[in-house]
């Protein structure tokens, strides 16, 4: 054992905590120093088996101890994320029992907290650290059975039904998919990745079936079919009420590999066998893998190695691998209809609502202050970056993304009646209600999208939107499209009436032409009514070559910019970063990028953005967003991050301040490059 070994603490005193504690005795670079429980008596009972180990009566007390370097999180699944984040913020390295979290959105929060606090994290898939697994991946990379075609894996057991057991408890993340189905998924992703020359691979398609318990709704047994790059198909099975053979079989063009104990149930070390049968050969080759170490000590030492090297992840189970595994498990659960109570948009009021992993946590504060601006008629300052609420595919995903945006200083949320067939508005409303934040945020709602672009339809949809959003008023209401067949005054009359009734604050048009907006405001002035106070069209450093959708209107050209500057009409710019065009040449592979954005002029704008980004130490997309923020008229760029990492990448734009000369050069109005 190293002279200065890693000092371990354990959060939780359940069965797996004891297994890990006993395994840690075999560690080459770790000693158990403390155990924490929610009750002092439970911690005291646990340490009787481990003389000299300190017992803490709370998890917080253990994390506050300066005698601990790393913690093993062994709480039930729904509490993994919260305690992993708290451990990271306490400066402790984290070995978190599988699954890393309840779902992928929570895993994003954990990964961000780990990176922000400079600690190391490993999801405790102990089999990943065993030499048998390492050798399996090598055999696939070496082509031992030719091109890998099919992976078949199972991990299952049979338990008696007990509604009070965590295995069957919906609120505790019960069921087979999360408890042990995560093993076959992680193995399939590892070996599919090895087959295509990567550390791991994510499935391109997931199908599933399951028997859900009639009383609690968790999966008693389930199977999944996953398709991976290269045409690899995985057949995966799990159960908590059915015994299976719990083996791994790999089929390739030139043979098969069989492993009887893929999850390494020999905790005390010993010999394990890999059977390789090549087509046309009479005998099966058997590779014996010897390991004289306790299985659980291997994962502890894998994390210790990362800690010693200053890394924040392990080679055996890197952070991106854990994130991908949680995403695949989410897709399996979605395929079989398994939703945990706290994840539902319409969760019962009596159901436990998980606390935010983000709000009030120092890890998620942005180092770039969010600038605010005021618009007459709105009672609070508005964040200059607006989050687009159109891609939050589940309630947990929306909760995490909106929490992260709000914690970074954002308060402006853009949504629409048609997004997700109404599901996005409902999720946003649920988020505001759970977090009690309605008075702190500003909502942009949109209605009357084609083909239902009529004044009476706008009013009807507004009423439904308010119901979904669980509020009485939205600060902004935009007509989502224009209908030139309807006299502009009819739209003004309808929206003026809603504003007078207090159901909307300001209104405007999305994808409306400058001419129609001028006509609307001329009508409003003539008749003493409210007019269009803002516009939400496309505006970007890249000029849209072909409309992203039918009926879309852009205002990136010189004439439109002059119109906006003259009227000082705020523009809430969708696709403000040209839908990823400034990420780089990889966008050339996307047919939609080619159709909508590719032109010689845009390629030159992107080249100049890349050049300036290099000088300023940011990304080209940050230059593209900063260009909008530097305009001589009020611009509120909409961003559409799908992950916390993407959100914080966009927030880096706030660190860039561009001069008028730089904006002119970027937009090809000048050929003389200004000093960066």
C-alpha positions, -999 to +999 in steps of 0.1 A: +000+000+000+012+035-008+026+054+022+001+083+017-029+063+006-062+077-005-085+082+025-120+069+018-154+077+033-186+058+025-220+075+022-246+050+031-246+018+052-266-006+030-254-040+017-233-027-011-215-003+012-204-033+033-193-051+002-172-022-009-158-016+026-146-052+028-131-050-007-113-018+001-091-038+025-074-053-006-067-019-021-031-010-030-038+027-026-067+033-003-079+030+033-113+033+048-114+062+073-151+070+078-187+060+072-217+084+071-253+076+076-285+095+080-286+081+116-258+079+141-269+045+154-267+030+118-232+044+113-221+030+147-234-005+139-216-004+105-182+005+119-182-023+144-168-045+116-141-020+108-121-009+138-107+026+137-132+038+112-150+070+122-188+070+123-207+101+112-244+106+119-250+126+087-237+127+052-230+164+055-207+158+085-186+132+066-183+156+036-171+183+059-143+162+074-108+171+063-097+135+069-114+123+037-101+125+001-127+104-017-162+092-011-181+061-023-218+071-028-239+040-021-273+056-014-304+045-034-305+055-070-325+088-067-300+102-043-268+095-062-269+128-081-275+151-052-248+136-030-223+133-059-227+170-065-224+179-028-193+157-026-177+174-056-185+208-040-169+197-008-137+189-028-140+151-025-133+128-054-163+105-061-169+068-068-206+066-073-225+034-073-242+025-106-263+037-121-246+071-118-279+089-115-316+083-121-315+096-157-292+114-182-302+150-172-291+143-137-259+128-150-252+160-169-254+180-136-230+156-118-205+157-147-206+195-147-201+198-109-172+174-111-155+194-138-162+227-121-147+216-088-116+199-102-123+165-086-123+130-102-154+108-107-160+072-116-192+053-120-187+021-100-189-005-127-164-027-110-163-052-140-148-025-162-116-026-141-112-063-142-085-078-166-112-101-182-131-071-195-100-054-207-090-086-226-125-089-241-122-054-256-087-063-269-100-095-286-127-075-304-102-048-315-078-076-327-105-091-348-105-125-330-139-133-345-138-110-375-163-081-377-185-081-346-222-085-356-243-095-326-239-090-288-261-110-265-259-102-227-281-107-197-280-098-160-310-109-140-322-124-107-354-135-091-366-117-060-399-121-041-423-092-046-421-067-017-436-033-024-415-018+004-383-030-011-362-005-031-362-030-060-400-026-064-403+010-052-411+035-080-400+065-060-366+048-053-359+041-090-368+004-087-368-022-115-343-043-134-332-018-160-315+006-137-305-019-110-287-045-132-297-038-168-272-010-168-244-037-169-254-053-203-259-018-217-225-007-206-209-039-219-226-036-253-215+000-256-179-009-247-176-037-271-194-020-299-170+009-295-140-015-296-153-030-328-153+005-345-121+017-330-135+039-302-135+037-264-173+032-265-202+036-289-238+049-284-268+031-299-283+047-330-316+029-324-333+014-293-363-008-290-376-025-259-403-046-242-410-052-205-433-066-179-442-037-156-454-045-121-491-038-119-488-022-084-457+000-086-450+003-123-414-008-123-400-033-147-400-069-134-382-082-165-372-064-197-354-068-230-339-044-254-326-044-290-300-018-297-284-010-330-249+004-330-227+020-357-213-006-381-245-026-381-239-042-347-270-054-329-272-060-292-298-083-276-299-073-239-320-087-210-325-079-174-349-089-145-356-087-108-381-115-109-367-140-134-335-160-133-314-158-164-280-174-174-262-140-169-237-146-196-222-128-226-220-141-261-204-123-290-210-133-326-188-122-355-181-130-391-154-155-382-167-171-350-180-164-315-168-156-280-186-168-249-181-156-213-199-174-185-192-148-158-191-114-175-200-094-144-172-110-124-190-125-094-158-138-079-151-110-055-120-125-039-101-130-071-093-162-091-094-175-126-120-166-152-123-180-188-131-166-222-141-192-248-133-184-284-146-206-312-136-197-348-156-210-377-140-240-393-118-248-363-126-280-344-114-269-310-125-239-289-097-218-276-099-209-239-082-179-225-078-179-188-077-146-171-062-146-136-068-119-110-058-123-074-074-090-063-108-083-047-131-070-074-141-039-056-106-029-047-099-026-084-124+002-089-111+020-058-076+019-072-087+029-107-101+062-092-069+065-070-048+064-102-068+092-117-065+112-086-027+108-085-024+118-121-046+149-117-072+135-141-109+139-135-120+106-149-107+070-153-098+051-184-121+023-173-152+044-171-147+080-184-174+107-178-186+107-214-191+069-212-213+073-181-233+100-197-238+079-228-249+049-207-275+069-188-288+082-222-292+046-235-309+036-203-333+065-206-342+053-242-347+018-230-371+030-202-389+052-227-394+023-251-411+002-224-430+031-207-412+032-174-414+066-159-405+073-122-430+094-103-408+124-098-401+126-135-437+131-146-449+164-159-482+159-141-468+143-110-492+140-081-489+168-056-482+142-029-454+126-048-418+134-038-403+162-059-366+159-061-347+190-050-329+210-076-293+198-081-284+232-095-302+262-080-281+278-053-251+256-061-218+273-067-208+248-094-234+262-118-228+299-115-214+312-148-181+331-146-195+354-173-221+378-158-254+378-177-260+413-191-296+426-187-316+451-206-350+468-202-379+470-226-406+495-219-437+478-207-419+449-189-414+454-152-381+436-148-347+436-166-343+409-193-313+386-198-297+393-231-295+356-239-328+338-243-332+301-238-353+284-265-378+260-250-384+236-279-360+207-274-366+196-238-376+160-245-387+151-209-396+168-176-362+159-161-344+173-191-363+206-189-358+209-151-321+205-154-316+228-184-339+255-171-323+253-137-288+257-152-298+286-174-316+304-145-286+298-121-263+314-147-284+345-146-309+339-174-346+348-169-361+349-204-378+317-218-391+314-253-417+288-261-447+282-284-481+266-286-469+240-312-437+230-296-439+193-287-476+194-294-480+214-262-458+193-240-430+219-238-454+245-224-467+220-199-431+211-188-421+247-185-452+254-164-445+225-142-409+237-137-419+272-127-444+258-103-420+233-087-393+259-083-417+287-073-401+310-099-429+325-119-424+360-105-387+358-114-389+348-150-402+363-182-421+342-207-423+346-245-452+326-259-462+322-295-494+311-313-513+311-346-487+291-365-496+282-401-520+269-412-540+282-382-528+317-385-559+337-378-568+362-351-594+341-334-570+311-334-543+332-317-568+340-289-579+304-285-543+292-284-533+318-259-559+306-235-546+270-238-510+282-235-518+300-203-534+269-189-504+247-198-480+273-184-500+275-152-502+313-152-526+341-159-503+362-182-473+360-204-450+390-208-446+386-245-469+371-271-458+367-307-479+356-337-458+326-348-464+333-385-481+359-406-511+354-429-510+381-456-546+372-465-558+386-432-559+424-429-532+434-405-557+454-384-576+423-374-545+409-358-538+442-340-574+444-327-573+408-313-539+412-295-548+447-282-579+432-266-558+405-249-533+430-237-560+452-223-575+422-205-541+416-188-534+382-204-504+395-223-479+423-217-464+432-251-470+416-284-453+413-318-447+390-347-424+361-354-415+357-391-433+389-401-419+411-428-408+447-420-435+460-443-463+441-424-450+452-390-449+488-402-484+484-415-496+470-382-481+498-362-495+524-386-529+509-380-524+509-342-514+545-342-544+555-363-569+537-341-552+545-307-543+509-300-512+491-289-488+480-317-461+455-323-435+461-296-409+435-308-401+410-336-388+375-335-372+367-368-340+350-377-310+372-372-274+359-374-239+367-386-246+341-413-273+351-437-300+324-443-297+311-479-329+291-479-356+292-452-352+267-424-389+261-425-416+274-449-426+309-440-394+317-421-381+353-425-346+365-418-334+400-410-296+396-413-292+416-445-281+453-446-315+467-454-332+449-425-304+459-401-309+495-411-347+492-405-341+477-370-316+504-361-339+532-373-369+519-353-349+504-324-374+476-323-361+447-301-355+415-321-356+382-304-333+364-328-340+327-334-312+305-348-289+332-336-258+310-342-271+297-375-280+263-361-244+252-355-230+266-387-201+283-368-191+250-351-169+242-381-166+224-414-183+194-399-216+212-407-208+206-444-219+170-438-254+180-428-277+184-458-299+210-439-268+231-431-258+230-467-294+240-479-299+267-454-266+283-448-239+273-472-227+302-495-194+317-504-202+347-483-211+327-452-180+305-455-159+337-455-179+350-424-172+317-407-135+318-416-132+353-402-151+343-370-126+314-366-097+338-370-110+362-345-119+334-321-084+321-321-071+356-312-096+361-284-093+325-270-129+316-275-149+295-300-163+307-333-199+303-321-190+328-293-180+353-319-212+347-338-233+354-307-211+384-296-218+399-330-255+400-323-250+415-288-228+443-303-255+456-327-267+492-325-302+481-318-316+458-291-310+421-299-318+392-276-302+361-292-321+328-287-299+298-278-310+262-279-286+242-258-294+205-253-268+199-226-253+218-197-220+218-215-236+234-246-252+260-224-219+270-208-203+270-242-228+296-253-224+316-221-187+322-230-200+346-256-207+370-228-169+374-223-165+388-258-171+425-265-168+434-302-162+468-316-182+483-346-151+478-367-149+441-358-186+436-365-182+453-399-152+431-408-170+399-397-200+408-419-178+415-449-186+452-449-149+458-446-118+439-458-094+455-433-091+432-403-093+452-370-069+444-342-083+415-321 
